[in-house]
């Protein structure tokens, strides 16, 4: 089974990337034979969607094709997104516009929101309401919010991190992997040729 973790910060060496790395290790601790693809949107610097993408030139050639192939092969997605001004990042929204070939279709997604303060709820609401229509990504009912993220370290938390957060993360990751495994049969009956977009 293949899982993709997407760090949706625009900053290199961001807290989102650090949390993505922590989740990467947690997933492998749960299931050591997982194939985990790590996509850092700050590192790849994908342009905003435009009609030029159809030309397959420049970054839309080899770079995007490799990313797209990895996403297509994935059975589930974890999106680690920081809250920018009470919103999901432009990179987070852009990746859903770029994935027009069924990369996310009928696969489970888990939103992990991070905040340097006490925020983090708004990106979850935004992504749940606007990212699934044409991608057909299926956000699971659970999500994770890591507030005061600079103080979050597995089993060595700062004073502002609740003691139960590690257990909650482990619970949600186990649940997410179960969704990813059990949703595979759904994709055998998907008809993207006639019904590729939502209504």
Protein Blocks (a to p, Z undefined) as FASTA:
>chain_A
ZZddddfbfbehifklmmmmmmmmmmmmmmmmbccddddfklnopacddfklmnopajlm
mmmmmmmmmmmmpgbdcdddddeehiacfklmmmmmmmmnommgopacddddddfblghj
lmmmmmmmmmmmmnopacdfbdcddehkllgcghiacfklcfklmmmmmmmmmmmmmmmm
mmmmmmmmpcfklmmbcZZ
